[in-house]
C-alpha cells in the first residue's frame, strides 16, 4: 500500500475528504472487495478465517465511521458555539455596564431629542434598552404637549453597534410627521434675518377655520431676537404656554451649516420638568442645562448627528458663539386654545407662524 493511499484512507476515516474524494475512495474500496473475492476463489479458500471480517462488512464499518466523524464534528462545533454565545453575551453586558456606558449612550439619544426636536419630551418609564452581542437597542416613546395634554407622537429605536448608532427607526402615529432630513422649504422656524421660503400658505387663515373648541401647537418666528426670559412678555395678553425656545447660535440667519447644508434649529424646553431623570429637571435653570447638553453632545457629535433630523450640528462653533454672545431666542413653540393663539396675529413681534398638531379641547 503506497503512502499516498494510506494518507487518503486516513483522511477518509477522519471525514476530512470532500464528497468527490470520498466517493473515489469508496470506489477503490469496492475494487479491493472484488479483488479479495477473486483471490479467494482462485486460491480455493474454503472459508475466511474467523478473525477476518468479510469485505462488505469492512465497507459498512468505514461508511459508519465517516458518518460518526461528521456527526462528532457538527456536535463539537455546536458545543463550542453554545459555550461562546453566553460568554460573548456576558462580555457585552460588561462592556455596556462598565463606567455606565449604556446610560451615557441613552443620554446621548435623549439629550439630542430635547435639543433638536421642538416641543418633544420623553418619559423615563417609556425608555427601554436591550443589550445584544456588543450592541445596544434603545426604545423610546416620544410625546408632544398640545393644550394641557401630552400626546404620543410615536416611537424611536436607536441601535448602537458598540458605541456607533445607526440612523433611528422612527415610527410616527401623527398625521404630519417630520421629514427624516428636513429641507429649506419645509422649515417651521425662521431667524429675523432669514428669508421665509414657505410663505405661500396661510396659517392664520387655517387657524380661523378650526373649531373654537380646539387646541393647537404653533411654531412662532419673531421679528427680532429676545432673551429667553423676556419671551413670556410677548404672549401675556393671550392664554397660551411656551413649550420650547429656538436659540440663535450664529448660523440661523443663513440657515446653513458651516459646510453649506440645511441646519436644523436647536433649543431647549421653556418649562422645567419635575422628573429628576429629565435633562431639564428643576435643579438648575434650563439655560444652564442647555449649555451642559451642548457640551455633553459635543463629545458624541457623530452619534448625535445620526440621531437628529440633520446632517450637521456644528456644536463647537455654536457653543463658542453662545459663550461669547449669550443666549437669544428667535422664536419657538407654544400651545393653547386656537382662539387665544389668534390674538397673536396683530402682535408686531410675531413674524410668521406654522401650525403643528391640533387636538380637541383639553385646556
N, C-alpha and C positions, 0 to 999 in steps of 0.2 A: 504494500500500500504506500503510495507516494505521500510526501509530506504535505503537498498542496491539498490532496484529497482528505488527509487527516484533519487539516485545518478547517476545510469546508464542512466536513462532517461534524466537527466540534461546534462550529457556528450554527449548524442545523439543529444540534441538540439544544443549544442555548436560545434558539429562536431569534437570532440576530440577522438572519438572512432575509432578503426581500422575498416577496411571493414568487417572483420568477425564478430566483436562485433556489428557493426551497423546492419548487416543482422539479427543477433539474436534478437535485439530489435524490428526490423520491423516485424519479425515473431510473437513476443509476442503481438505487437500492433494489428496485423491481428487477433490473437486469441481473443483479447479483443473486436474487432469489431463483430466477430461471436457470442461471449458470449452476447454482448449487443443485437444483433438481436434475439437471442433465448429468452432472458429475456423479450424483448418487446412482442414477440409472446405469451409467457406463461402468461404474465400479461394482455394480451388483450389490450395493449396500442393502442389507436385509432390513434394517430399521435404524433410525438415528439413535445415537447414544442418549441415554436418559437425561444427561445434564446439558444437552444441546437443544435449544429451542428451535422449533420449525421457523423457516424464513418468514412466513406470513405473520407469525406471532411477533417476530422482531419488528416488522414494519408497523404493526399496530402499536407496539410499545413506543417506537420512535415518534409516530404521529401524536400519541397521547402525551409524550414528553414535551413536544413542541407546544401543544395546546396548554399544558400546565405552565410552561415557561412564560407564555404570553399572558395568561391569566395572572400569574405571580407578578409580572412586570406592571400590569394595569393596577393590581391591588397595591403594589408598592408605591406607585406614583400617586394614587388616590390617598393613601395613608399620609404621604408627605404633604399633600395639599391640605388635608384636614388638620394637620398639625400646624402648617404655616398660617392658614387663614386666621385662627384665633390669636396667634402671635402677632400678625400684622394688624389686626383689629385693636389689640391691646396697645401696640405701638402708636396707632392713630389717636387713641384716646389720650395717651401720654403726650403726644405732640401738641394736640389742641388744648390739653389741660395745663401744660407746663407754662407757668407765668401768666395764666389767664388769657392765653392766646385766643380761644374761642370767643370769650366775652369781648375781647378787643375787636375781633372781626365783626361781631354782631353790632358793636358800637359804630364801626365804620359805616355799615349799612343804615343803621338808624339815624345817625347824625347827618349822613348825606341826604336822607329823605327830608329831615326837618329843615335843612339849609336850602335845598334846591327844589322842593315841592311845595308851592304856596298852599297854605291852609290844609296841610296834611299832617296827621299825627298817628301815633302808634299806641297800642295798649300792651302792657307787659304780658298779660295773660294770653295774648294772641300772637306772641313771638315765640317760635319753637325752633329748635335746632336738632339736627340728626348727623351723627358722625359716621362716616363710611371709611373705606380704605384710603387714608390720607386725603379725605375730602370732608367738607362740612356744608350741609344744606341748611339755610336759614329761611324759615317760613314766616311771613308777616302779613297780617291783615291791616289794611290802610283805611283811615277814617277822615272825613271832612266835616267841619261844623257848618251846617246850613240851618239858619234860625237858631234855636236853642238846643238842637239835637245833633249828635254825631252820627252821620250816615256812613254805612260801609261802602267804601269806594271800590274795593276789590282786594286782591292779594298778590304779593310778590314772592317769588322764590329766588334767593341769591345763592348760587352754588360756588363754593370755593374748592379749587384743586390746590392743596397745600394752602398758600396764602393768596393765590391769584383767583379772582372771581370771574365767572362767565357773565355775559350780559343777562340781566334778570329775566326770569319768565314772569311776565305781567299778565294778570287776568283781571279785567275790569268788569263791573256789573252796572256801570252807569251808562247813560245814553251818549255822553260826549267825552269819551276817554281821551287823554292827551296822546299826541303822536309820540312814537318811540324816540325819534330825533326831530324836535320841532324846527321850523324854518322861519325866516323873517316875516313871511306873510301870515303866519299863524300866531304871532306874538299877542300877548294879552296885557303886558305892562310896558309902558314907554317912558323913557327918560325925557325931561323937558326939552333937551336939545336934540332929540332924535326925531326922525321922520316917521309919521304914522303910516303904516303900509296897508292897513285893513280898514280904512275909514269909509268904505262903501256901504257897510251895513249900518243899521240904525238901532243901536242897543236901547236908547231911551224910548224909542217908539215901541220896541218889543216889550219893554217893561210896562208901558202903559196898557198894553193889550193883555197882560197877565191878570188873572182874577185878583181882587183885593185881598182875599184870604190866603195869600201865598207868601212864602219867604224865599229869599234868593241869596246866592253867593255872587258877589260882584268884584271884579278887578278894577281898581281905581288908579289912573295915572294922573299925576299932578302937573301943574304949570311951573312949579319951582320946587327946589329941594327944601326939605324941612327936617329939623331934628326929630327923631322918633318921639321924644317926649311931648312935642307940640302937635302930633298927629290927631289926638282926640279932640283938640280945639276945632278942627275942620268940620267935625260932624256933631258938634254939641247941640245943634238945633234939630237933629234927627235921631230917632231911637234906633240906632244901629250899633254894631260892635266890630271893632277892628280885630282881625284874626292873624294877619301876617304882614310884616313890613318888608318891602323891597328896598335894598340898600345900594346906594351908588358907590361903586368900587373903582371908578376911573375909566371903566371900559363901556359903561352902559350908554353913553352919549352916541357912540358909534354902533353899539350893539354887536360888536365883533370881538373875537378873541385876539390875542397877540398874533396868531397865525392867520387871522382874517376870516375864520369861520363863525357860524352862529354861536352866540354865547348865551346860555340860559341865565335868567336872573337868579340872584341869591339873596337870602334874607333870613328872618327869624320870626318866631311866633310873637304876636303882640301881647298875648296873655301868658301868665305863668301857669305852670302845671303843678298841682298839689302832689302828684305822684313823684316820689323821690327817685324812681327809676328813670324818669324822663330827662333828656339832656337839658330841658328848660324848666327845672324844678324851681322852687321858691327860695332856695338858699342864697342865690346871687341874682342881681339884675340880669334880664335877658340880654342886654347889650354886652355884658362881660362874658356871658356864656356863649354868645355868638362868636366872639373873638376866640374863645377857648376852642370852640368847634372847628373853626377855620384852621387854627394851628395844629389841632389834632389830625384833621383830614389832610393837611399838607404832608404829613408823614406817610400817608397812604393814598396819595393823589391818584396814582394809577388805578387803584381799586375804586376810589370814589367816582372817577370819570366813567368807568364802566357801569357803575350802578346808577348814575344820574342820567337824565334826559339830555345829554350833551356829549360833545367830543373833546371839549376842553373845559377846564375850570380856572387855570392860571392863578392858582391860590397864592403863590409867592408874590406876584405883582399886586394882587388885590389886598393882601394883608399889609404890605408896605404902604399902600395908598391910604388905607383906613387908619393905620398908626400915625401917618403924617397929617391927615386931614380930618380925622374924626368920622363919626357915623352920621350920614344924612340919607333920608328916605325920599324916593321919588314917586312913591305910591304903595300899593299893597292890596290886600284882600279884606273886604268887610262883608258882613251878613246882617240881615234884618228883614222886616216886613217890606214888601215891594213898595207900598205907599210911602214908607219912610225913606227908602232909598231914592225915590223920585224927587224928594225935597232937595237933593244934591244937584239937580240939573242946573239950577241957577247959581250954584256956588262957583265963584270966579276962580277958585283954586283948583277945581276939577277940570282936567283937560280932556280926558277920554275914559270911557268905561267899557268893559266887556262882561257879559253875563256868563256865570259859571253854572252851578247846579241850582235847580228850583224845586221846592217841595211845598206840600200843603201846610197850612198854618200850624206852627208849633212854637209861637213866640210867647 
